[in-house]
Amino acid sequence: MKFSIPCVELKRCLQHITGVIPSKTTLPALNQILLQAKNGTLTITATDLEISIKITVQASVETEGSITITGRLLYDFVREIPDAPLQFSVEDKSIHIQYPRGKYTFFGQDPLEYPQLPEIEKKQSLTINKRALFRHLDKVIFAVAVEELRPALTGVLFQIRQKEYRLVSTDGHRLVKIINTNFSAPEDIPDVIIPVKALNLLLKVFGDGEGEINLSFAQRYVLFESENAAISATLIEGKFPEYERVIPTNEHKQLIINREQFNSSLRAASVVAHHINQQIKLSIQSDKVNIFAQDMDLGEGVETVEAEYTGDPIEIGFSASYLLAILNHIDTEHVKLRFDTPVSAALVFPMVQREGEDILMLVMPIKLAE
């Protein structure tokens, strides 16, 4: 096996590939990546057995072949050397790398010992606009649960119909639902939950440029494909919550407020909020919102922001960090908040929805002390 490749190209690929390599594993083979040189290309593969990625780049291949090498070792190496052509040659399990300033030898493994990737038998396939999908993924991923006590909440629910798709995420404290009707599919697809790690990898690997992504579903897998890369992931089993049941429909109070001013005041008040739950209190009147925060050990503070409010005055508590995360994922100058009582969920919307797009974010309140 013998090939050459620009260092900058290899570095770019390895940046993406290393996101799959597990930080801790009892299977040493998962620390390896598979290099395959063939037909003027280099294909790099990594897997953690749940998520797999293949990236193909142009290379000058003199002798075809394959070898595995410790993924992070190779990435750490190429990060430290200048951009220059890298000459790879493999003898038995020794990988020799040469560039104008140095020569190195790394020890590889037999490619036949690398984990066999699953054969994915596609049942349904479609193409999806990359810019729209990535915009929506960016707005739902933050609300995915971090803890794995409820596995179904550690991914994003995809509901794909012939004339729209819905993306939904929740961690039990926040919920995001996005509907996109600027979309068409050949047929309705059964609902699936895609792990957030695979979606973050998708944003990272496929993030540049315009165009479309090929999306395919199999019995237990989802597959994302572009011209030079493919990501497959095992779908999360389990039942996603019936999210429509927790979205209130009787909210009679509405607050319209400048997003950046609200954001800035929340950040300031959160400095003296309780360090565990980040509780702040909103005291909402017809023309303003007073934001109170207090911690027995730190002190207290109040911020006032002008606003438009319809409804009876209300005091309601929230986690500042949860509210801030929502505001950071809305991109209109003003936001609308709707709620009913101090103990019912609040809904947050962009002031103006884009055509064919419906974004709803929900945050649960924190009960205030009497």
SEVOVO-213389 format. One record per atom (N, C-alpha, C): x negated, y, z; atom name. Coordinates in steps of 0.1 Angstrom, whole numbers. Last residue first. Layout:
<sites>
<<X Y Z> CA>
...
</sites>
This chain:
<sites>
<<437 306 485> N>
<<448 314 489> CA>
<<443 327 497> C>
<<414 303 458> N>
<<417 301 472> CA>
<<429 310 476> C>
<<424 292 425> N>
<<419 302 434> CA>
<<423 299 449> C>
<<416 265 405> N>
<<425 271 414> CA>
<<419 280 424> C>
<<405 272 373> N>
<<400 267 386> CA>
<<410 274 396> C>
<<419 261 341> N>
<<416 271 351> CA>
<<410 264 364> C>
<<406 248 311> N>
<<414 246 323> CA>
<<410 256 333> C>
<<409 259 278> N>
<<400 258 289> CA>
<<410 257 302> C>
<<408 253 243> N>
<<416 253 255> CA>
<<406 252 267> C>
<<411 266 210> N>
<<403 262 221> CA>
<<410 263 234> C>
<<418 262 176> N>
<<424 264 189> CA>
<<414 258 200> C>
<<420 272 143> N>
<<411 269 154> CA>
<<418 272 167> C>
<<426 265 111> N>
<<434 267 124> CA>
<<425 263 135> C>
<<425 275 78> N>
<<417 270 90> CA>
<<425 274 102> C>
<<435 286 55> N>
<<433 272 55> CA>
<<427 266 67> C>
<<417 316 61> N>
<<427 309 53> CA>
<<424 294 52> C>
<<408 322 95> N>
<<405 321 81> CA>
<<416 313 73> C>
<<426 341 119> N>
<<422 328 114> CA>
<<419 329 99> C>
<<418 366 142> N>
<<423 363 128> CA>
<<418 349 124> C>
<<409 362 167> N>
<<419 372 165> CA>
<<426 370 152> C>
<<407 327 177> N>
<<401 339 170> CA>
<<412 349 168> C>
<<420 318 210> N>
<<420 318 195> CA>
<<412 329 189> C>
<<426 298 237> N>
<<418 308 232> CA>
<<418 307 217> C>
<<448 290 264> N>
<<444 288 250> CA>
<<437 300 245> C>
<<446 276 297> N>
<<446 288 288> CA>
<<442 284 274> C>
<<467 255 317> N>
<<456 257 307> CA>
<<458 270 300> C>
<<478 266 349> N>
<<480 259 336> CA>
<<469 263 327> C>
<<477 281 372> N>
<<472 267 373> CA>
<<474 259 360> C>
<<487 306 368> N>
<<473 305 372> CA>
<<468 291 373> C>
<<507 303 337> N>
<<505 304 352> CA>
<<491 303 355> C>
<<502 308 309> N>
<<515 309 315> CA>
<<514 312 330> C>
<<483 322 281> N>
<<485 314 293> CA>
<<498 316 299> C>
<<460 331 256> N>
<<474 329 260> CA>
<<475 319 272> C>
<<438 353 242> N>
<<439 343 252> CA>
<<454 343 256> C>
<<420 362 213> N>
<<433 361 220> CA>
<<433 350 230> C>
<<392 384 206> N>
<<398 371 208> CA>
<<412 372 215> C>
<<375 404 181> N>
<<384 402 193> CA>
<<389 388 194> C>
<<357 397 161> N>
<<354 408 170> CA>
<<362 407 183> C>
<<351 361 157> N>
<<358 374 154> CA>
<<355 384 164> C>
<<340 336 162> N>
<<332 346 155> CA>
<<340 358 150> C>
<<334 315 189> N>
<<344 322 181> CA>
<<337 334 175> C>
<<315 304 205> N>
<<319 296 193> CA>
<<331 302 186> C>
<<313 320 227> N>
<<301 319 219> CA>
<<304 311 206> C>
<<337 315 241> N>
<<335 328 234> CA>
<<323 327 224> C>
<<330 289 251> N>
<<341 291 241> CA>
<<339 304 233> C>
<<310 295 269> N>
<<307 286 258> CA>
<<318 287 247> C>
<<323 312 287> N>
<<312 317 278> CA>
<<310 308 266> C>
<<341 294 299> N>
<<346 305 291> CA>
<<335 311 282> C>
<<322 278 312> N>
<<331 272 302> CA>
<<337 283 293> C>
<<309 296 329> N>
<<301 289 319> CA>
<<310 283 308> C>
<<329 304 346> N>
<<323 314 337> CA>
<<315 307 326> C>
<<358 287 352> N>
<<344 286 352> CA>
<<338 296 342> C>
<<385 308 365> N>
<<378 300 355> CA>
<<364 297 358> C>
<<416 319 378> N>
<<402 316 380> CA>
<<397 306 369> C>
<<438 347 377> N>
<<435 333 373> CA>
<<420 331 374> C>
<<465 368 383> N>
<<451 365 387> CA>
<<449 350 384> C>
<<485 391 364> N>
<<482 377 368> CA>
<<467 377 373> C>
<<514 410 355> N>
<<500 409 360> CA>
<<497 395 366> C>
<<534 398 328> N>
<<533 402 342> CA>
<<518 401 346> C>
<<527 408 294> N>
<<531 399 304> CA>
<<530 405 318> C>
<<500 415 274> N>
<<515 415 274> CA>
<<519 404 284> C>
<<472 437 270> N>
<<479 425 277> CA>
<<494 426 277> C>
<<441 446 259> N>
<<456 447 256> CA>
<<462 435 262> C>
<<414 461 277> N>
<<420 450 270> CA>
<<435 454 267> C>
<<382 469 291> N>
<<395 473 285> CA>
<<401 462 277> C>
<<368 454 320> N>
<<368 455 305> CA>
<<382 459 300> C>
<<348 455 348> N>
<<360 459 342> CA>
<<359 461 327> C>
<<334 434 373> N>
<<332 441 360> CA>
<<346 444 355> C>
<<319 430 405> N>
<<331 431 397> CA>
<<328 439 384> C>
<<304 408 430> N>
<<304 418 419> CA>
<<317 419 412> C>
<<284 396 457> N>
<<296 397 450> CA>
<<295 408 439> C>
<<260 372 471> N>
<<267 385 471> CA>
<<279 385 462> C>
<<248 348 479> N>
<<242 357 469> CA>
<<247 371 469> C>
<<261 332 497> N>
<<247 334 499> CA>
<<241 344 490> C>
<<288 333 488> N>
<<285 337 502> CA>
<<270 339 504> C>
<<296 348 458> N>
<<289 337 464> CA>
<<285 341 478> C>
<<318 359 434> N>
<<314 360 447> CA>
<<307 347 451> C>
<<334 380 410> N>
<<326 369 413> CA>
<<320 370 427> C>
<<360 393 388> N>
<<354 392 402> CA>
<<345 379 403> C>
<<369 414 364> N>
<<363 401 366> CA>
<<355 401 379> C>
<<398 429 352> N>
<<388 430 363> CA>
<<382 416 365> C>
<<410 441 323> N>
<<407 429 330> CA>
<<396 432 340> C>
<<436 464 311> N>
<<422 460 315> CA>
<<422 446 322> C>
<<462 470 307> N>
<<452 477 298> CA>
<<438 473 302> C>
<<479 455 324> N>
<<483 459 310> CA>
<<472 464 301> C>
<<456 431 340> N>
<<467 441 340> CA>
<<470 446 326> C>
<<442 404 357> N>
<<446 410 344> CA>
<<458 419 345> C>
<<415 393 371> N>
<<427 400 375> CA>
<<431 409 363> C>
<<398 364 371> N>
<<402 374 362> CA>
<<415 380 368> C>
<<370 352 389> N>
<<385 355 389> CA>
<<388 366 380> C>
<<348 324 385> N>
<<351 339 385> CA>
<<366 340 385> C>
<<326 298 394> N>
<<339 304 394> CA>
<<339 319 394> C>
<<305 279 391> N>
<<305 292 383> CA>
<<318 299 383> C>
<<302 256 405> N>
<<313 257 396> CA>
<<314 270 388> C>
<<276 261 417> N>
<<281 248 413> CA>
<<292 249 402> C>
<<270 287 424> N>
<<261 280 415> CA>
<<266 267 410> C>
<<294 313 422> N>
<<290 301 429> CA>
<<282 292 419> C>
<<281 343 407> N>
<<292 333 409> CA>
<<286 321 416> C>
<<263 362 401> N>
<<267 361 416> CA>
<<278 351 418> C>
<<261 359 374> N>
<<249 359 382> CA>
<<252 357 397> C>
<<286 363 363> N>
<<282 349 366> CA>
<<269 348 374> C>
<<287 390 356> N>
<<294 385 368> CA>
<<289 371 372> C>
<<272 389 332> N>
<<267 397 343> CA>
<<274 392 356> C>
<<288 372 316> N>
<<274 369 319> CA>
<<269 376 331> C>
<<312 387 315> N>
<<312 374 321> CA>
<<297 370 325> C>
<<303 410 301> N>
<<307 411 315> CA>
<<307 398 322> C>
<<297 398 276> N>
<<286 405 283> CA>
<<290 406 298> C>
<<322 388 268> N>
<<311 379 270> CA>
<<300 385 279> C>
<<337 412 266> N>
<<341 402 276> CA>
<<329 392 279> C>
<<322 424 245> N>
<<323 431 258> CA>
<<327 421 269> C>
<<326 405 225> N>
<<313 408 230> CA>
<<313 415 243> C>
<<355 405 221> N>
<<347 393 225> CA>
<<334 396 231> C>
<<379 425 234> N>
<<367 425 226> CA>
<<358 414 231> C>
<<412 409 237> N>
<<400 416 243> CA>
<<388 415 234> C>
<<444 403 246> N>
<<436 406 235> CA>
<<424 414 240> C>
<<465 380 261> N>
<<455 390 263> CA>
<<446 391 251> C>
<<498 371 269> N>
<<488 372 259> CA>
<<478 383 262> C>
<<521 348 282> N>
<<513 359 285> CA>
<<502 359 274> C>
<<534 325 278> N>
<<542 337 275> CA>
<<533 350 277> C>
<<532 292 267> N>
<<524 303 272> CA>
<<531 317 268> C>
<<543 268 261> N>
<<552 278 267> CA>
<<544 289 273> C>
<<527 248 253> N>
<<536 254 242> CA>
<<544 265 248> C>
<<495 234 260> N>
<<508 240 264> CA>
<<514 247 252> C>
<<481 204 254> N>
<<481 217 248> CA>
<<495 224 251> C>
<<484 178 261> N>
<<478 187 271> CA>
<<477 202 266> C>
<<494 165 240> N>
<<502 165 252> CA>
<<497 175 262> C>
<<475 164 221> N>
<<486 173 219> CA>
<<494 175 232> C>
<<457 143 229> N>
<<454 157 231> CA>
<<465 167 230> C>
<<456 116 241> N>
<<467 122 233> CA>
<<466 137 236> C>
<<421 106 240> N>
<<433 111 247> CA>
<<444 116 238> C>
<<411 77 221> N>
<<410 92 224> CA>
<<422 97 231> C>
<<402 46 231> N>
<<413 54 227> CA>
<<411 69 231> C>
<<375 27 217> N>
<<383 32 228> CA>
<<393 42 223> C>
<<342 29 203> N>
<<355 22 205> CA>
<<362 28 217> C>
<<326 49 180> N>
<<329 47 194> CA>
<<342 40 195> C>
<<307 35 153> N>
<<318 43 158> CA>
<<321 39 173> C>
<<273 37 145> N>
<<284 28 151> CA>
<<295 37 157> C>
<<262 53 116> N>
<<264 53 131> CA>
<<275 43 134> C>
<<238 65 92> N>
<<249 56 96> CA>
<<250 55 111> C>
<<227 87 68> N>
<<228 85 83> CA>
<<240 75 85> C>
<<204 94 43> N>
<<216 86 47> CA>
<<216 84 62> C>
<<191 114 16> N>
<<192 110 30> CA>
<<205 102 33> C>
<<192 125 -9> N>
<<179 120 -4> CA>
<<179 115 10> C>
<<218 131 -16> N>
<<210 126 -26> CA>
<<197 119 -20> C>
<<236 119 13> N>
<<233 129 3> CA>
<<224 123 -7> C>
<<260 104 34> N>
<<250 103 24> CA>
<<249 115 16> C>
<<271 88 63> N>
<<270 101 57> CA>
<<258 100 47> C>
<<292 64 75> N>
<<280 66 68> CA>
<<281 79 61> C>
<<303 45 104> N>
<<305 57 95> CA>
<<292 59 88> C>
<<316 13 114> N>
<<306 22 111> CA>
<<311 34 103> C>
<<332 -9 115> N>
<<327 -3 128> CA>
<<317 8 126> C>
<<342 -11 89> N>
<<349 -17 100> CA>
<<345 -10 113> C>
<<335 21 74> N>
<<336 6 74> CA>
<<343 2 86> C>
<<336 50 54> N>
<<340 43 66> CA>
<<340 28 64> C>
<<317 78 42> N>
<<323 65 40> CA>
<<325 58 54> C>
<<311 107 25> N>
<<314 102 38> CA>
<<322 89 36> C>
<<288 128 10> N>
<<296 116 8> CA>
<<298 110 22> C>
<<290 163 9> N>
<<284 151 15> CA>
<<294 140 12> C>
<<282 190 -13> N>
<<291 181 -7> CA>
<<283 170 -1> C>
<<268 224 -13> N>
<<272 211 -19> CA>
<<281 203 -11> C>
<<239 242 -1> N>
<<253 240 -3> CA>
<<256 226 -8> C>
<<212 243 24> N>
<<218 243 11> CA>
<<233 241 11> C>
<<205 223 53> N>
<<201 232 43> CA>
<<210 231 30> C>
<<214 201 69> N>
<<219 215 72> CA>
<<215 225 61> C>
<<210 175 72> N>
<<217 179 60> CA>
<<220 194 60> C>
<<197 172 97> N>
<<191 167 85> CA>
<<197 173 72> C>
<<213 186 116> N>
<<199 189 115> CA>
<<193 184 101> C>
<<238 176 113> N>
<<236 190 112> CA>
<<222 193 109> C>
<<233 149 118> N>
<<238 153 106> CA>
<<235 167 103> C>
<<225 150 145> N>
<<215 146 135> CA>
<<220 150 121> C>
<<250 156 156> N>
<<239 166 157> CA>
<<228 163 147> C>
<<263 133 149> N>
<<268 145 143> CA>
<<257 156 145> C>
<<250 114 164> N>
<<250 112 150> CA>
<<254 125 143> C>
<<257 123 190> N>
<<243 122 186> CA>
<<241 121 171> C>
<<284 120 192> N>
<<279 133 190> CA>
<<264 133 186> C>
<<300 94 173> N>
<<292 98 184> CA>
<<285 112 182> C>
<<334 96 163> N>
<<320 96 158> CA>
<<311 101 169> C>
<<363 79 161> N>
<<355 87 170> CA>
<<340 86 167> C>
<<390 80 138> N>
<<377 74 143> CA>
<<371 84 152> C>
<<421 70 122> N>
<<414 79 132> CA>
<<401 72 137> C>
<<421 60 88> N>
<<424 57 102> CA>
<<415 66 111> C>
<<429 83 63> N>
<<418 74 69> CA>
<<422 72 83> C>
<<448 86 33> N>
<<447 88 48> CA>
<<437 78 53> C>
<<431 92 2> N>
<<440 85 11> CA>
<<438 89 25> C>
<<414 110 -10> N>
<<421 100 -19> CA>
<<433 94 -11> C>
<<417 143 3> N>
<<411 130 3> CA>
<<420 120 -5> C>
<<410 178 5> N>
<<418 167 0> CA>
<<410 154 0> C>
<<412 211 18> N>
<<405 198 18> CA>
<<415 188 12> C>
<<419 233 36> N>
<<412 234 23> CA>
<<404 222 20> C>
<<428 228 61> N>
<<437 224 50> CA>
<<431 227 36> C>
<<416 219 91> N>
<<412 224 78> CA>
<<421 219 67> C>
<<418 225 125> N>
<<425 219 113> CA>
<<420 226 101> C>
<<404 217 156> N>
<<402 225 143> CA>
<<409 217 132> C>
<<403 220 190> N>
<<410 214 179> CA>
<<409 223 167> C>
<<388 215 221> N>
<<387 222 208> CA>
<<394 214 197> C>
<<388 218 256> N>
<<393 211 244> CA>
<<392 220 232> C>
<<375 213 289> N>
<<377 221 277> CA>
<<382 212 265> C>
<<377 193 307> N>
<<378 207 312> CA>
<<380 217 300> C>
<<375 171 292> N>
<<384 171 303> CA>
<<386 184 309> C>
<<360 175 270> N>
<<353 169 281> CA>
<<362 168 294> C>
<<368 170 236> N>
<<372 174 249> CA>
<<363 168 259> C>
<<376 177 201> N>
<<366 172 212> CA>
<<372 177 225> C>
<<386 171 168> N>
<<390 173 181> CA>
<<379 168 191> C>
<<394 179 135> N>
<<383 176 144> CA>
<<387 180 158> C>
<<414 170 108> N>
<<413 176 121> CA>
<<401 170 128> C>
<<420 178 73> N>
<<414 170 84> CA>
<<414 178 97> C>
<<445 174 47> N>
<<438 181 58> CA>
<<430 172 66> C>
<<457 158 28> N>
<<457 172 26> CA>
<<451 180 37> C>
<<453 131 37> N>
<<451 134 22> CA>
<<450 149 20> C>
<<434 132 67> N>
<<446 129 60> CA>
<<444 134 45> C>
<<415 123 94> N>
<<414 126 80> CA>
<<427 122 73> C>
<<403 130 123> N>
<<416 126 118> CA>
<<417 132 104> C>
<<378 123 145> N>
<<381 127 131> CA>
<<394 121 127> C>
<<367 133 176> N>
<<377 126 169> CA>
<<379 132 155> C>
<<334 130 187> N>
<<344 139 181> CA>
<<354 130 174> C>
<<323 116 219> N>
<<322 118 204> CA>
<<333 128 200> C>
<<327 111 245> N>
<<313 114 241> CA>
<<312 116 226> C>
<<352 102 251> N>
<<350 116 251> CA>
<<336 120 247> C>
<<350 74 251> N>
<<358 80 240> CA>
<<356 96 239> C>
<<337 68 275> N>
<<330 68 262> CA>
<<337 75 251> C>
<<336 81 304> N>
<<347 78 295> CA>
<<341 79 281> C>
<<311 83 315> N>
<<321 76 322> CA>
<<333 72 314> C>
<<289 96 304> N>
<<295 85 297> CA>
<<305 77 304> C>
<<287 132 302> N>
<<287 119 310> CA>
<<294 108 302> C>
<<294 151 283> N>
<<280 146 284> CA>
<<279 133 291> C>
<<320 155 259> N>
<<316 152 273> CA>
<<301 147 273> C>
<<321 183 237> N>
<<321 169 239> CA>
<<315 166 253> C>
<<320 210 232> N>
<<330 205 242> CA>
<<331 190 244> C>
<<302 214 211> N>
<<299 219 225> CA>
<<308 213 236> C>
<<314 205 188> N>
<<304 196 194> CA>
<<302 201 209> C>
<<330 224 175> N>
<<336 213 184> CA>
<<326 206 192> C>
<<316 241 160> N>
<<326 247 169> CA>
<<332 237 178> C>
<<300 226 143> N>
<<293 235 152> CA>
<<303 241 163> C>
<<320 215 128> N>
<<313 207 137> CA>
<<306 215 148> C>
<<327 237 112> N>
<<337 231 121> CA>
<<330 223 132> C>
<<304 241 97> N>
<<310 252 104> CA>
<<319 247 115> C>
<<302 216 84> N>
<<292 220 94> CA>
<<297 232 102> C>
<<325 217 67> N>
<<323 206 78> CA>
<<313 211 88> C>
<<319 239 51> N>
<<331 239 59> CA>
<<329 229 71> C>
<<295 230 38> N>
<<295 243 46> CA>
<<307 243 56> C>
<<302 206 25> N>
<<292 206 36> CA>
<<293 219 45> C>
<<332 191 17> N>
<<324 203 16> CA>
<<315 205 28> C>
<<331 157 10> N>
<<336 168 19> CA>
<<326 179 17> C>
<<344 127 -5> N>
<<334 138 -4> CA>
<<340 149 3> C>
<<350 93 7> N>
<<354 106 2> CA>
<<342 116 2> C>
<<361 59 11> N>
<<350 69 9> CA>
<<356 82 4> C>
<<366 29 29> N>
<<372 42 24> CA>
<<360 52 22> C>
<<349 7 32> N>
<<363 5 29> CA>
<<370 18 24> C>
<<317 -6 26> N>
<<325 6 26> CA>
<<340 2 23> C>
<<298 -24 46> N>
<<308 -26 35> CA>
<<318 -15 35> C>
<<266 -22 55> N>
<<278 -15 56> CA>
<<287 -17 44> C>
<<245 -42 72> N>
<<250 -40 58> CA>
<<264 -34 60> C>
<<223 -28 96> N>
<<235 -35 92> CA>
<<239 -32 78> C>
<<187 -34 95> N>
<<199 -25 95> CA>
<<211 -32 90> C>
<<166 -53 115> N>
<<174 -53 102> CA>
<<186 -44 104> C>
<<137 -40 130> N>
<<151 -44 131> CA>
<<158 -43 118> C>
<<106 -54 118> N>
<<114 -42 121> CA>
<<129 -46 121> C>
<<91 -74 110> N>
<<96 -75 124> CA>
<<104 -63 128> C>
<<83 -69 85> N>
<<93 -79 86> CA>
<<99 -80 101> C>
<<62 -51 88> N>
<<76 -46 85> CA>
<<87 -56 86> C>
<<40 -54 114> N>
<<46 -61 102> CA>
<<60 -56 100> C>
<<26 -22 124> N>
<<32 -35 127> CA>
<<38 -41 114> C>
<<-5 -3 127> N>
<<9 -5 124> CA>
<<14 -19 128> C>
<<-28 19 141> N>
<<-24 5 140> CA>
<<-9 4 138> C>
<<-47 43 122> N>
<<-36 40 132> CA>
<<-33 25 130> C>
<<-74 63 116> N>
<<-68 50 115> CA>
<<-58 47 126> C>
<<-85 92 98> N>
<<-79 86 110> CA>
<<-74 72 106> C>
<<-105 119 89> N>
<<-101 105 86> CA>
<<-96 99 99> C>
<<-105 154 77> N>
<<-107 143 86> CA>
<<-102 130 81> C>
<<-101 174 59> N>
<<-110 177 71> CA>
<<-112 165 80> C>
<<-86 166 37> N>
<<-99 172 35> CA>
<<-107 174 47> C>
<<-75 133 50> N>
<<-72 146 44> CA>
<<-85 154 44> C>
<<-62 100 54> N>
<<-74 109 51> CA>
<<-68 122 46> C>
<<-55 72 72> N>
<<-50 85 67> CA>
<<-61 94 66> C>
<<-48 38 73> N>
<<-58 48 71> CA>
<<-52 61 65> C>
<<-35 14 92> N>
<<-31 25 84> CA>
<<-41 36 84> C>
<<-37 -20 95> N>
<<-44 -8 97> CA>
<<-39 3 87> C>
<<-28 -45 89> N>
<<-19 -37 97> CA>
<<-26 -24 101> C>
<<-40 -48 58> N>
<<-35 -56 68> CA>
<<-25 -48 76> C>
<<-44 -15 50> N>
<<-51 -28 49> CA>
<<-47 -37 61> C>
<<-32 12 34> N>
<<-29 2 44> CA>
<<-36 -10 40> C>
<<-35 47 31> N>
<<-39 34 26> CA>
<<-37 24 37> C>
<<-27 80 22> N>
<<-24 69 31> CA>
<<-29 56 24> C>
<<-37 113 23> N>
<<-39 100 16> CA>
<<-37 89 25> C>
<<-21 144 22> N>
<<-24 132 30> CA>
<<-25 120 22> C>
<<-28 177 13> N>
<<-24 164 8> CA>
<<-29 153 18> C>
<<-19 200 39> N>
<<-29 195 29> CA>
<<-24 182 24> C>
<<-16 221 65> N>
<<-9 216 54> CA>
<<-19 213 43> C>
<<-36 209 94> N>
<<-31 219 84> CA>
<<-24 213 73> C>
<<-22 191 122> N>
<<-32 193 111> CA>
<<-27 203 101> C>
<<-3 186 141> N>
<<-16 192 146> CA>
<<-25 195 134> C>
<<18 172 131> N>
<<20 186 136> CA>
<<8 193 139> C>
<<8 148 125> N>
<<9 157 114> CA>
<<13 171 119> C>
<<7 137 152> N>
<<-5 138 144> CA>
<<-3 149 133> C>
<<33 135 160> N>
<<24 143 168> CA>
<<11 146 160> C>
<<42 117 141> N>
<<47 131 141> CA>
<<38 140 149> C>
<<29 94 148> N>
<<26 100 135> CA>
<<31 114 134> C>
<<40 90 174> N>
<<25 92 172> CA>
<<22 98 159> C>
<<67 87 169> N>
<<62 99 176> CA>
<<47 101 174> C>
<<66 61 156> N>
<<71 73 150> CA>
<<66 86 156> C>
<<42 37 149> N>
<<49 44 160> CA>
<<53 58 155> C>
<<50 21 118> N>
<<41 28 127> CA>
<<48 35 138> C>
<<52 -5 94> N>
<<58 3 104> CA>
<<47 9 113> C>
<<51 -7 58> N>
<<45 -9 70> CA>
<<53 -1 81> C>
<<50 -17 23> N>
<<57 -12 35> CA>
<<49 -15 47> C>
<<44 -8 -12> N>
<<43 -17 0> CA>
<<51 -10 11> C>
<<25 -1 -42> N>
<<37 -2 -34> CA>
<<35 -11 -22> C>
<<-1 21 -49> N>
<<2 7 -47> CA>
<<15 7 -38> C>
<<3 48 -55> N>
<<-6 41 -63> CA>
<<-4 26 -62> C>
<<26 74 -55> N>
<<24 60 -51> CA>
<<15 53 -61> C>
<<32 104 -44> N>
<<24 98 -54> CA>
<<20 84 -50> C>
<<66 111 -36> N>
<<52 108 -32> CA>
<<45 102 -44> C>
<<96 125 -25> N>
<<87 123 -36> CA>
<<73 120 -30> C>
<<116 109 0> N>
<<109 121 -5> CA>
<<100 116 -17> C>
<<144 99 19> N>
<<135 96 8> CA>
<<129 109 2> C>
<<154 87 50> N>
<<151 99 42> CA>
<<141 95 31> C>
<<178 72 70> N>
<<168 70 60> CA>
<<166 83 52> C>
<<188 62 103> N>
<<186 73 93> CA>
<<175 68 83> C>
<<212 50 126> N>
<<201 48 117> CA>
<<200 59 107> C>
<<225 42 158> N>
<<224 52 147> CA>
<<211 49 139> C>
<<222 19 172> N>
<<235 25 171> CA>
<<236 35 160> C>
<<195 12 169> N>
<<205 2 168> CA>
<<219 7 168> C>
<<180 34 164> N>
<<181 30 178> CA>
<<191 19 180> C>
<<158 38 136> N>
<<170 34 142> CA>
<<169 32 157> C>
<<144 51 105> N>
<<144 50 120> CA>
<<157 45 125> C>
<<125 52 76> N>
<<136 47 83> CA>
<<134 47 98> C>
<<115 67 46> N>
<<112 66 60> CA>
<<125 62 67> C>
<<102 62 14> N>
<<114 62 22> CA>
<<110 59 37> C>
<<86 79 -11> N>
<<84 73 2> CA>
<<97 74 10> C>
<<83 72 -47> N>
<<90 78 -35> CA>
<<85 71 -22> C>
<<75 59 -69> N>
<<72 73 -68> CA>
<<78 80 -56> C>
<<83 32 -64> N>
<<88 40 -75> CA>
<<87 55 -73> C>
<<76 32 -29> N>
<<80 25 -41> CA>
<<86 34 -51> C>
<<68 26 4> N>
<<64 34 -8> CA>
<<68 26 -20> C>
<<82 29 35> N>
<<83 21 23> CA>
<<79 30 11> C>
<<79 27 69> N>
<<75 35 57> CA>
<<75 25 45> C>
<<98 28 98> N>
<<95 20 87> CA>
<<91 29 75> C>
<<88 35 131> N>
<<95 39 119> CA>
<<90 30 108> C>
<<91 23 165> N>
<<85 23 152> CA>
<<94 30 142> C>
<<105 20 188> N>
<<96 32 187> CA>
<<89 33 174> C>
<<118 -4 184> N>
<<126 9 181> CA>
<<117 21 182> C>
<<100 -23 191> N>
<<102 -21 177> CA>
<<110 -8 174> C>
<<102 -25 219> N>
<<91 -17 214> CA>
<<93 -14 199> C>
<<130 -24 238> N>
<<126 -30 225> CA>
<<115 -21 218> C>
<<137 -9 259> N>
<<131 -22 262> CA>
<<126 -29 250> C>
<<132 26 259> N>
<<138 14 253> CA>
<<130 2 257> C>
<<136 61 258> N>
<<133 49 266> CA>
<<140 37 260> C>
<<141 77 236> N>
<<130 81 245> CA>
<<126 70 255> C>
<<146 63 203> N>
<<150 65 218> CA>
<<138 68 226> C>
<<147 82 174> N>
<<139 73 182> CA>
<<142 74 196> C>
<<162 102 162> N>
<<168 89 164> CA>
<<160 80 173> C>
<<145 123 159> N>
<<157 125 167> CA>
<<164 112 169> C>
<<125 116 141> N>
<<122 114 155> CA>
<<134 116 164> C>
<<136 125 116> N>
<<136 111 119> CA>
<<134 108 134> C>
<<131 153 115> N>
<<145 147 115> CA>
<<145 133 120> C>
<<103 154 115> N>
<<111 162 125> CA>
<<125 157 126> C>
<<97 138 93> N>
<<95 133 107> CA>
<<102 141 117> C>
<<102 156 72> N>
<<110 144 74> CA>
<<109 138 88> C>
<<83 176 77> N>
<<97 179 77> CA>
<<106 167 79> C>
<<59 161 75> N>
<<63 168 87> CA>
<<78 171 88> C>
<<59 155 48> N>
<<60 144 57> CA>
<<64 150 71> C>
<<57 181 37> N>
<<69 173 34> CA>
<<70 161 44> C>
<<32 189 47> N>
<<44 197 50> CA>
<<57 189 48> C>
<<14 172 35> N>
<<16 171 49> CA>
<<29 178 53> C>
<<23 155 5> N>
<<19 167 12> CA>
<<23 167 26> C>
<<10 122 0> N>
<<21 131 2> CA>
<<17 144 8> C>
<<0 91 -16> N>
<<-3 104 -10> CA>
<<10 113 -10> C>
<<-6 56 -10> N>
<<2 67 -16> CA>
<<-4 80 -10> C>
<<-6 21 -10> N>
<<-15 33 -11> CA>
<<-6 44 -17> C>
<<-9 -12 0> N>
<<0 0 0> CA>
<<-9 12 0> C>
</sites>
